[in-house]
Amino acid sequence: MRRLREALRPLLFTPSFGLPCRKRGDTVPRPFWGFVRGAVGGPNIRTGRMIQAFGNFPFSPNVVYAQSGWNSAALAAAGSYRQRTGLPLVFNQNGWYFPAWFGGDAEAANGRLAAVQAVADHVIYQSRFCLEAGRRLTGFVPASHEILHNAVPMHDVLQSPGGDGRTCWLSAVFTSDAAHILRPALQAFRILLRRHGTRLAPRLLLAGHISAETRQAEWFNACKKDLAELEAAGICQWLGRYKMGDLPGLMQRVDLALHLKYKDPCPNAVVERLHFGIPHVYSASGGTPELIGEAGLPLAVEDRWDLAIEVDAVMLADAVEAALADRRRLSEAACERSKLFSWSNYLERHKLIFERLLAV
């Protein structure tokens, strides 16, 4: 199946693939979203949900929905296909490339994104941060664009604070550049252990995927020592990867979430947790503050593009204590905040965008 997907990808945008599939009066959207490669990470999960809602039409699209996570060949092909066929192209811009996490030629990679935006009929930025980062890194802003934060479907559970009053959650895709996420969290909970002892210290649930490269990294081996100490004290539990269907049950155990990724563009996981009434302590960078608003406590970090800045561990420990003490008010704020990210409104907005472009 993987080989078939890879073989089809370039064909979808080549002249030999055939004539455009759009006819006069053809206003019912048949989007092509690309192929979802794996179930890890917010973009893949979101794209899979959009395909469930709209369908995926690789052989008969009348609109192409390209995304900034596509590889360079697919991006170039999408732009070329738009110019040759005239089929509407919508471009969804998530994160940009910068040296804090990208080891290649960031300027060239961002140039490829801007080039597709330049020929797209409409560009969706996932946050104001995504828009302003593009302006800073490329100097380009397309004429037709909007900011549309990510949304998630509601789960069939009641929003509630849950937990026992001292349980915190940290999940991530722990790639090789994730030291700034895991390290300060473990350091902060060591501080909390010293302050409160094993019986009263806040507890940390850790979850997510660890890449093979990360497992070989020196920083991760150092973190494993802190993790072992916290696990031995009974205040930290490593859950590993979890299925989305397990999330409602897991969130019922949680009082507070940590979101420490630096300059995260528009994290789906934050929106998901807000729907469960979970407040956050978070890195005040990227698009994360736009999502959380008053439903959490921000941690100030330096504004850099060449380094991923981690939050201060002592400040994080202090914020965890403060947020847990005020968890009921913050949880109510999270429930209220979640109303801004309605899945039905998100789908309806996409439908209107598609219909407007197809009506031209």
KEPAPA-503779 format. One record per residue: residue in one letter; x, y, z of N, C-alpha, C in turn. Coordinates in steps of 0.05 Angstrom, whole numbers, padded with zeros to 5 digits, always signed. Example, Ala and Ser with C-alpha at 12.3 -4.5 7.8 and 13.67 -1.06 7.14 Angstrom:
# residues 2
A+00264-00114+00156+00246-00090+00156+00264-00066+00156S+00257-00045+00142+00273-00021+00143+00258+00001+00157
# end
This chain:
# residues 360
M+00017-00024+00000+00000+00000+00000+00017+00025+00000R+00039+00025+00016+00057+00048+00016+00069+00053-00011R+00078+00032-00025+00090+00036-00051+00069+00047-00071L+00044+00038-00068+00023+00048-00086+00019+00077-00081R+00018+00086-00056+00014+00114-00050+00036+00131-00062E+00061+00122-00058+00084+00137-00068+00084+00138-00099A+00074+00116-00111+00073+00116-00141+00051+00135-00151L+00029+00137-00136+00007+00154-00145+00013+00183-00140R+00028+00190-00119+00032+00218-00112+00040+00236-00135P+00062+00229-00149+00070+00247-00171+00050+00247-00195L+00036+00224-00199+00018+00222-00222-00005+00241-00219L-00013+00247-00194-00036+00264-00189-00033+00292-00200F-00009+00300-00205-00004+00328-00213+00011+00330-00240T+00011+00309-00256+00026+00310-00281+00006+00313-00304P+00015+00324-00327-00002+00327-00350-00014+00300-00359S+00001+00279-00356-00009+00253-00365-00032+00243-00349F-00037+00256-00326-00059+00246-00309-00086+00253-00321G-00087+00271-00339-00112+00276-00354-00121+00305-00351L-00144+00310-00362-00156+00337-00361-00168+00343-00334P-00171+00369-00327-00184+00376-00301-00211+00363-00299C-00218+00356-00274-00243+00342-00269-00266+00361-00262R-00263+00387-00267-00283+00406-00260-00300+00413-00285K-00327+00413-00281-00345+00419-00302-00362+00444-00295R-00373+00457-00314-00390+00480-00309-00413+00473-00290G-00417+00489-00269-00438+00483-00250-00430+00462-00229D-00405+00454-00230-00395+00433-00212-00387+00446-00185T-00406+00450-00167-00400+00465-00142-00400+00447-00118V-00404+00421-00121-00403+00403-00098-00374+00395-00094P-00362+00402-00071-00333+00399-00067-00325+00369-00069R-00304+00364-00084-00290+00338-00085-00261+00343-00080P-00253+00347-00055-00225+00355-00050-00206+00331-00050F-00182+00337-00059-00160+00318-00055-00142+00329-00033W-00139+00313-00012-00124+00322+00012-00096+00311+00014G-00088+00296-00007-00063+00281-00004-00069+00255+00010F-00048+00239+00015-00051+00214+00028-00041+00216+00057V-00056+00206+00076-00048+00207+00104-00027+00185+00108R-00004+00193+00118+00018+00175+00121+00022+00170+00151G+00009+00150+00162+00012+00144+00191-00009+00158+00207A-00010+00150+00233-00031+00161+00251-00018+00177+00273V+00007+00184+00271+00021+00199+00292+00022+00228+00284G+00016+00245+00303+00019+00274+00298-00007+00287+00291G-00011+00312+00300-00035+00327+00295-00043+00330+00266P-00025+00337+00248-00033+00341+00220-00045+00316+00207N-00033+00293+00213-00044+00268+00202-00072+00262+00213I-00075+00267+00239-00101+00262+00252-00122+00281+00241R-00115+00306+00238-00134+00326+00228-00142+00320+00199T-00122+00313+00182-00128+00307+00154-00146+00282+00152G-00140+00262+00169-00158+00238+00168-00186+00245+00175R-00190+00263+00194-00217+00272+00201-00231+00287+00179M-00215+00304+00165-00227+00319+00143-00235+00300+00120I-00219+00280+00115-00226+00260+00095-00252+00246+00102Q-00255+00240+00127-00280+00227+00136-00304+00245+00131A-00300+00271+00134-00322+00290+00131-00328+00296+00101F-00307+00299+00085-00311+00308+00057-00305+00287+00036G-00292+00265+00044-00282+00246+00025-00256+00255+00013N-00242+00237-00001-00216+00243-00013-00218+00233-00042F-00212+00251-00061-00217+00245-00090-00191+00248-00106P-00172+00230-00103-00147+00232-00118-00150+00231-00148F-00171+00217-00158-00173+00213-00186-00194+00231-00199S-00210+00245-00183-00231+00262-00194-00235+00287-00177P-00213+00301-00170-00217+00325-00153-00227+00349-00169N-00242+00366-00155-00247+00392-00167-00235+00415-00150V-00221+00407-00129-00206+00426-00113-00183+00411-00099V-00160+00423-00098-00137+00410-00085-00131+00425-00059Y-00127+00410-00038-00122+00421-00012-00093+00413-00004A-00074+00431-00010-00046+00425-00004-00040+00435+00024Q-00019+00423+00036-00012+00430+00063+00018+00434+00066S+00026+00451+00084+00054+00458+00087+00071+00434+00095G+00059+00413+00106+00074+00389+00113+00081+00371+00090W+00070+00377+00066+00077+00360+00043+00106+00363+00036N+00118+00343+00024+00146+00345+00016+00149+00364-00008S+00174+00370-00014+00179+00391-00034+00169+00383-00062A+00171+00358-00069+00162+00349-00095+00131+00352-00097A+00117+00344-00076+00088+00346-00077+00079+00375-00077L+00093+00393-00062+00086+00421-00062+00090+00433-00090A+00112+00427-00102+00118+00438-00129+00097+00428-00149A+00090+00402-00147+00070+00390-00165+00043+00403-00161A+00035+00409-00136+00009+00421-00131+00008+00448-00144G+00029+00464-00141+00030+00491-00153+00029+00489-00183S+00044+00470-00195+00044+00467-00224+00017+00458-00234Y+00004+00440-00219-00022+00430-00227-00043+00453-00228R-00041+00470-00208-00059+00493-00207-00056+00511-00232Q-00031+00516-00239-00026+00534-00261-00034+00521-00288R-00031+00495-00291-00038+00481-00316-00068+00477-00319T-00081+00470-00297-00109+00461-00300-00130+00482-00292G-00122+00501-00275-00141+00521-00265-00158+00511-00243L-00155+00486-00234-00171+00477-00211-00163+00493-00186P-00182+00500-00170-00176+00516-00146-00157+00501-00127L-00138+00517-00116-00119+00506-00097-00121+00521-00071V-00127+00506-00050-00128+00517-00023-00102+00507-00009F-00089+00525+00005-00064+00518+00019-00067+00522+00049N-00061+00502+00064-00062+00504+00093-00034+00506+00104Q-00028+00529+00117-00002+00535+00127+00000+00530+00157N+00015+00510+00165+00021+00504+00193+00047+00517+00200G+00067+00502+00207+00092+00514+00216+00111+00520+00193W+00131+00537+00199+00151+00545+00180+00178+00532+00188Y+00197+00535+00171+00224+00523+00176+00242+00545+00188F+00255+00538+00211+00275+00557+00222+00295+00540+00237P+00319+00552+00241+00342+00536+00251+00338+00523+00279A+00319+00533+00294+00315+00522+00321+00308+00492+00319W+00297+00483+00297+00290+00454+00295+00297+00442+00268F+00302+00458+00248+00307+00448+00221+00337+00449+00214G+00348+00427+00207+00377+00426+00202+00385+00432+00173G+00365+00435+00155+00372+00439+00127+00371+00469+00120D+00367+00474+00095+00367+00502+00085+00339+00513+00090A+00335+00527+00112+00309+00537+00120+00299+00558+00101E+00316+00575+00091+00308+00596+00072+00296+00584+00046A+00309+00563+00036+00300+00550+00012+00273+00536+00017A+00271+00522+00040+00247+00508+00047+00223+00527+00050N+00228+00550+00063+00206+00570+00066+00199+00582+00039G+00219+00585+00021+00214+00595-00005+00195+00577-00021R+00198+00551-00017+00180+00533-00031+00151+00536-00021L+00148+00540+00005+00121+00544+00016+00109+00570+00005A+00125+00591+00005+00115+00617-00005+00108+00615-00035A+00123+00599-00050+00117+00596-00079+00090+00584-00083V+00083+00564-00067+00057+00551-00070+00035+00570-00061Q+00040+00585-00040+00020+00605-00031+00015+00626-00052A+00036+00632-00068+00033+00653-00088+00014+00645-00110V+00011+00619-00116-00007+00610-00137-00033+00599-00126A-00035+00596-00099-00060+00586-00087-00082+00606-00090D-00107+00596-00091-00130+00613-00092-00137+00624-00065H-00130+00609-00044-00136+00617-00017-00116+00603+00002V-00106+00618+00022-00088+00607+00042-00100+00608+00069I-00100+00585+00083-00110+00584+00111-00085+00582+00129Y-00083+00602+00147-00062+00601+00167-00074+00590+00193Q-00061+00571+00205-00072+00558+00228-00072+00576+00253S-00057+00597+00253-00056+00616+00275-00045+00642+00265R-00048+00663+00281-00036+00689+00274-00005+00686+00275F+00004+00669+00292+00033+00664+00293+00042+00653+00266C+00027+00635+00254+00035+00624+00227+00036+00646+00206L+00017+00664+00207+00017+00687+00189+00041+00705+00193E+00046+00713+00218+00067+00732+00223+00095+00719+00220A+00097+00693+00226+00122+00679+00221+00129+00679+00191G+00109+00674+00175+00113+00675+00146+00122+00702+00136R+00109+00723+00147+00117+00750+00140+00146+00756+00147R+00154+00746+00171+00181+00751+00181+00202+00735+00165L+00195+00710+00159+00215+00692+00147+00216+00694+00116T+00195+00703+00103+00195+00704+00074+00188+00732+00063G+00176+00749+00080+00167+00775+00070+00143+00774+00053F+00130+00751+00051+00107+00748+00033+00081+00741+00048V+00060+00755+00041+00033+00748+00051+00014+00748+00027P+00000+00726+00022-00017+00724-00002-00041+00743+00000A-00052+00750-00022-00075+00768-00023-00099+00756-00010S-00105+00731-00016-00129+00718-00005-00121+00699+00017H-00126+00706+00042-00118+00689+00064-00137+00694+00088E-00136+00676+00107-00150+00679+00132-00136+00663+00154I-00142+00669+00179-00133+00654+00202-00156+00636+00211L-00151+00610+00211-00171+00591+00220-00157+00571+00238H-00162+00574+00264-00149+00556+00283-00160+00527+00279N-00144+00508+00286-00153+00480+00285-00176+00475+00304A-00191+00454+00298-00213+00446+00315-00213+00416+00316V-00227+00405+00336-00229+00376+00339-00258+00369+00345P-00267+00344+00337-00294+00335+00345-00296+00332+00375M-00319+00337+00385-00325+00332+00413-00327+00302+00419H-00316+00294+00441-00320+00266+00450-00346+00264+00466D-00356+00240+00467-00382+00235+00481-00377+00233+00511V-00365+00253+00523-00362+00253+00552-00368+00281+00562L-00375+00284+00587-00379+00310+00598-00353+00324+00605Q-00352+00350+00599-00328+00365+00608-00329+00367+00638S-00306+00362+00650-00305+00364+00679-00276+00366+00687P-00270+00377+00711-00242+00379+00720-00229+00352+00722G-00243+00331+00732-00232+00304+00735-00208+00304+00753G-00194+00282+00753-00169+00280+00769-00174+00280+00799D-00151+00280+00813-00152+00279+00842-00141+00305+00854G-00139+00326+00838-00129+00351+00847-00099+00355+00845R-00085+00334+00836-00055+00338+00833-00043+00322+00810T-00059+00315+00790-00049+00299+00768-00045+00316+00743C-00021+00316+00733-00014+00332+00709-00008+00314+00685W-00010+00325+00662-00007+00310+00637+00013+00324+00619L+00031+00308+00607+00049+00318+00586+00050+00297+00564S+00042+00304+00540+00045+00286+00518+00057+00301+00495A+00071+00286+00477+00085+00298+00454+00094+00276+00436V+00101+00284+00412+00117+00267+00395+00146+00274+00400F+00160+00257+00415+00187+00264+00425+00207+00258+00403T+00211+00278+00386+00231+00277+00365+00258+00285+00376S+00279+00285+00360+00306+00289+00370+00310+00318+00380D+00291+00337+00373+00294+00364+00383+00276+00370+00407A+00266+00349+00420+00246+00352+00441+00258+00354+00469A+00284+00358+00471+00296+00361+00497+00284+00384+00513H+00277+00406+00499+00266+00429+00512+00237+00424+00523I+00225+00402+00515+00199+00395+00525+00201+00377+00550L+00216+00356+00548+00217+00336+00569+00235+00344+00592R+00258+00356+00586+00277+00362+00607+00266+00380+00629P+00255+00404+00622+00245+00421+00644+00222+00409+00659A+00206+00392+00646+00183+00380+00660+00193+00361+00682L+00213+00345+00675+00223+00326+00695+00238+00342+00717Q+00252+00362+00710+00266+00379+00730+00246+00392+00749A+00224+00402+00738+00204+00415+00754+00191+00396+00774F+00186+00371+00765+00174+00352+00783+00193+00341+00804R+00219+00342+00798+00239+00337+00820+00238+00359+00841I+00235+00383+00831+00232+00406+00850+00207+00402+00867L+00185+00395+00855+00160+00392+00869+00162+00368+00889L+00176+00348+00881+00180+00325+00900+00195+00334+00925R+00215+00351+00921+00231+00360+00944+00213+00379+00962R+00196+00394+00949+00180+00413+00964+00158+00399+00981H+00146+00379+00969+00121+00367+00981+00124+00339+00991G+00145+00325+00983+00148+00297+00990+00130+00279+00973T+00135+00253+00976+00121+00234+00958+00091+00233+00962R+00081+00240+00986+00053+00237+00992+00036+00259+00980L+00048+00284+00978+00032+00307+00970+00041+00320+00944A+00063+00311+00933+00074+00324+00909+00055+00319+00885P+00052+00338+00867+00036+00334+00843+00048+00310+00827R+00031+00297+00812+00040+00273+00797+00039+00280+00767L+00056+00266+00752+00059+00271+00724+00054+00246+00708L+00035+00247+00689+00030+00226+00669+00044+00235+00643L+00062+00218+00633+00076+00223+00609+00066+00204+00587A+00061+00215+00563+00052+00198+00541+00062+00209+00515G+00063+00191+00495+00071+00199+00469+00090+00179+00455H+00098+00187+00432+00116+00171+00415+00144+00181+00418I+00163+00162+00421+00191+00169+00422+00205+00158+00397S+00217+00175+00382+00230+00166+00357+00255+00150+00363A+00263+00133+00344+00287+00117+00348+00312+00135+00351E+00312+00157+00336+00335+00176+00339+00336+00188+00367T+00313+00195+00378+00312+00206+00405+00323+00187+00425R+00317+00161+00422+00326+00141+00442+00356+00139+00443Q+00370+00148+00422+00399+00147+00421+00412+00173+00430A+00395+00194+00435+00406+00220+00441+00416+00222+00470E+00438+00237+00474+00449+00240+00501+00429+00253+00520W+00415+00273+00510+00397+00287+00528+00375+00268+00538F+00366+00249+00520+00345+00231+00529+00355+00212+00550N+00379+00202+00547+00391+00184+00567+00393+00198+00594A+00400+00224+00593+00401+00239+00618+00373+00242+00630C+00353+00247+00613+00326+00249+00623+00316+00223+00635K+00325+00201+00625+00316+00175+00635+00324+00171+00664K+00346+00183+00673+00354+00181+00701+00334+00197+00719D+00327+00221+00710+00307+00236+00725+00280+00222+00725L+00273+00210+00703+00248+00195+00701+00248+00172+00720A+00270+00157+00721+00271+00134+00739+00268+00143+00768E+00280+00165+00776+00278+00175+00803+00249+00182+00810L+00235+00195+00791+00208+00203+00796+00189+00179+00796E+00194+00160+00779+00178+00135+00779+00182+00120+00805A+00206+00119+00815+00211+00105+00840+00197+00118+00863A+00194+00145+00862+00180+00159+00883+00150+00158+00880G+00140+00146+00858+00112+00143+00854+00097+00168+00844I+00111+00188+00834+00098+00212+00825+00099+00216+00795C+00109+00197+00780+00111+00199+00751+00105+00171+00739Q+00089+00171+00718+00083+00146+00704+00086+00150+00674W+00101+00133+00661+00105+00134+00632+00084+00116+00619L+00066+00128+00603+00044+00113+00591+00051+00104+00563G+00070+00117+00550+00077+00110+00522+00055+00120+00503R+00053+00107+00480+00034+00115+00460+00006+00106+00469Y-00014+00121+00461-00042+00115+00467-00059+00118+00442K-00082+00105+00441-00100+00107+00419-00119+00131+00425M-00129+00144+00403-00146+00166+00407-00172+00158+00422G-00180+00133+00418-00204+00124+00432-00200+00122+00462D-00175+00121+00471-00169+00119+00499-00168+00147+00513L-00168+00168+00496-00163+00195+00507-00185+00204+00527P-00210+00199+00522-00230+00208+00542-00226+00196+00569G-00220+00171+00571-00214+00158+00597-00190+00169+00610L-00169+00174+00594-00144+00185+00605-00149+00214+00616M-00164+00230+00601-00168+00257+00609-00185+00259+00634Q-00201+00239+00640-00216+00239+00665-00198+00237+00690R-00173+00230+00685-00154+00227+00707-00138+00253+00712V-00141+00273+00694-00122+00295+00692-00135+00321+00703D-00119+00336+00718-00127+00362+00728-00114+00385+00713L-00091+00380+00701-00075+00402+00689-00057+00390+00668A-00055+00404+00645-00037+00395+00624-00014+00414+00621L+00009+00404+00613+00033+00420+00606+00036+00420+00576H+00040+00443+00564+00047+00444+00536+00071+00462+00533L+00094+00449+00529+00120+00463+00532+00135+00466+00506K+00123+00456+00484+00137+00459+00458+00141+00488+00451Y+00165+00495+00441+00171+00522+00434+00161+00529+00406K+00147+00552+00404+00137+00562+00379+00120+00540+00365D+00103+00527+00379+00085+00507+00367+00064+00523+00352P+00059+00517+00326+00042+00535+00309+00013+00535+00318C+00000+00512+00320-00028+00510+00328-00033+00481+00336P-00026+00474+00360-00027+00446+00368-00055+00435+00372N-00062+00415+00356-00088+00402+00359-00092+00391+00387A-00071+00381+00399-00074+00368+00426-00084+00388+00447V-00076+00413+00445-00085+00434+00463-00116+00437+00460V-00125+00440+00435-00153+00443+00430-00169+00419+00441E-00158+00396+00437-00171+00371+00446-00174+00372+00477R-00153+00380+00491-00154+00380+00520-00173+00402+00530L-00174+00425+00517-00193+00446+00525-00221+00436+00525H-00228+00419+00505-00255+00408+00504-00261+00390+00528F-00240+00379+00540-00245+00363+00564-00244+00380+00590G-00242+00407+00586-00241+00424+00610-00214+00424+00624I-00193+00417+00609-00166+00415+00622-00151+00442+00618P-00144+00455+00640-00128+00480+00637-00098+00472+00632H-00083+00493+00625-00055+00488+00617-00035+00506+00631V-00011+00496+00635+00012+00512+00639+00029+00509+00614Y+00037+00531+00602+00048+00529+00574+00070+00549+00568S+00085+00542+00548+00105+00560+00537+00091+00583+00522A+00096+00607+00530+00083+00630+00518+00097+00637+00492S+00095+00619+00472+00108+00623+00447+00091+00610+00425G+00096+00617+00400+00082+00606+00378+00052+00612+00378G+00036+00594+00369+00007+00598+00368-00008+00588+00393T+00007+00576+00412-00006+00564+00435-00021+00585+00452P-00010+00609+00457-00026+00628+00473-00052+00636+00460E-00053+00636+00433-00078+00643+00419-00100+00623+00425L-00093+00598+00430-00112+00577+00436-00121+00577+00465I-00103+00580+00483-00108+00576+00512-00120+00601+00524G-00110+00624+00517-00121+00649+00529-00120+00649+00559E-00143+00653+00572-00145+00655+00601-00148+00628+00614A-00147+00607+00599-00151+00580+00610-00125+00566+00618G-00106+00582+00628-00081+00571+00636-00062+00592+00645L-00038+00584+00651-00016+00602+00661+00007+00601+00641P+00014+00624+00628+00036+00624+00609+00063+00627+00624L+00083+00615+00611+00111+00618+00621+00127+00633+00600A+00137+00656+00608+00152+00673+00589+00178+00659+00580V+00183+00662+00554+00208+00651+00543+00220+00672+00524E+00245+00670+00519+00259+00688+00501+00250+00683+00472D+00248+00704+00456+00239+00702+00428+00264+00697+00411R+00268+00672+00403+00291+00664+00386+00281+00648+00363W+00297+00648+00341+00291+00631+00318+00313+00611+00313D+00336+00615+00326+00358+00597+00322+00360+00575+00343L+00345+00577+00365+00345+00558+00386+00317+00552+00396A+00312+00528+00405+00287+00521+00418+00290+00526+00448I+00277+00547+00458+00280+00555+00486+00262+00540+00504E+00274+00528+00525+00257+00513+00544+00249+00532+00567V+00226+00525+00579+00217+00541+00601+00235+00537+00625D+00235+00556+00644+00250+00553+00668+00237+00533+00687A+00252+00514+00697+00241+00492+00713+00229+00502+00739V+00241+00522+00752+00230+00532+00777+00204+00547+00771M+00204+00563+00750+00179+00577+00743+00157+00557+00736L+00164+00535+00723+00145+00514+00716+00134+00501+00742A+00151+00495+00761+00142+00483+00786+00123+00502+00800D+00130+00528+00801+00112+00548+00814+00085+00549+00800A+00086+00549+00773+00061+00551+00758+00043+00527+00761V+00055+00503+00764+00040+00479+00768+00025+00481+00795E+00039+00490+00815+00026+00493+00841+00003+00513+00840A+00008+00536+00827-00013+00557+00825-00037+00548+00809A-00032+00534+00787-00054+00525+00770-00070+00504+00783L-00058+00485+00797-00073+00465+00812-00090+00477+00834A-00079+00497+00847-00094+00510+00868-00119+00525+00857D-00117+00534+00832-00139+00549+00819-00152+00533+00797R-00150+00506+00799-00158+00489+00777-00187+00491+00769R-00205+00495+00789-00234+00495+00782-00241+00520+00765R-00230+00543+00772-00235+00567+00756-00223+00564+00729L-00198+00554+00728-00185+00551+00702-00199+00530+00685S-00210+00509+00697-00224+00489+00682-00249+00500+00670E-00263+00517+00685-00287+00530+00673-00279+00548+00650A-00256+00561+00652-00247+00578+00630-00239+00561+00606A-00228+00537+00611-00221+00519+00589-00246+00510+00574C-00267+00503+00589-00292+00495+00576-00304+00517+00559E-00303+00542+00570-00313+00565+00555-00296+00570+00530R-00270+00568+00534-00251+00573+00512-00255+00553+00489S-00261+00529+00496-00264+00508+00476-00286+00514+00456K-00305+00530+00463-00327+00537+00445-00318+00552+00420L-00294+00564+00422-00283+00578+00399-00274+00559+00377F-00270+00534+00384-00258+00515+00365-00278+00492+00359S-00301+00501+00349-00323+00482+00342-00316+00467+00317W-00318+00440+00318-00313+00424+00295-00333+00428+00273S-00358+00431+00280-00379+00436+00260-00374+00463+00246N-00366+00483+00260-00360+00509+00248-00335+00507+00230Y-00316+00491+00238-00291+00487+00223-00298+00474+00196L-00315+00453+00197-00323+00439+00172-00339+00458+00154E-00357+00473+00167-00374+00491+00151-00358+00513+00138R-00337+00523+00151-00320+00543+00139-00305+00532+00115H-00296+00507+00117-00282+00495+00094-00302+00491+00071K-00326+00483+00077-00346+00479+00057-00352+00505+00042L-00354+00527+00057-00359+00553+00044-00336+00562+00027I-00311+00557+00036-00288+00564+00021-00288+00548-00006F-00293+00522-00004-00293+00506-00029-00315+00516-00048E-00339+00520-00037-00361+00528-00055-00356+00555-00067R-00344+00574-00052-00338+00600-00063-00319+00598-00087L-00298+00582-00083-00278+00579-00104-00289+00564-00128L-00307+00545-00124-00318+00530-00146-00339+00546-00161A-00350+00566-00148-00370+00583-00162-00358+00603-00181V-00332+00607-00179-00319+00627-00196-00318+00618-00225
# end
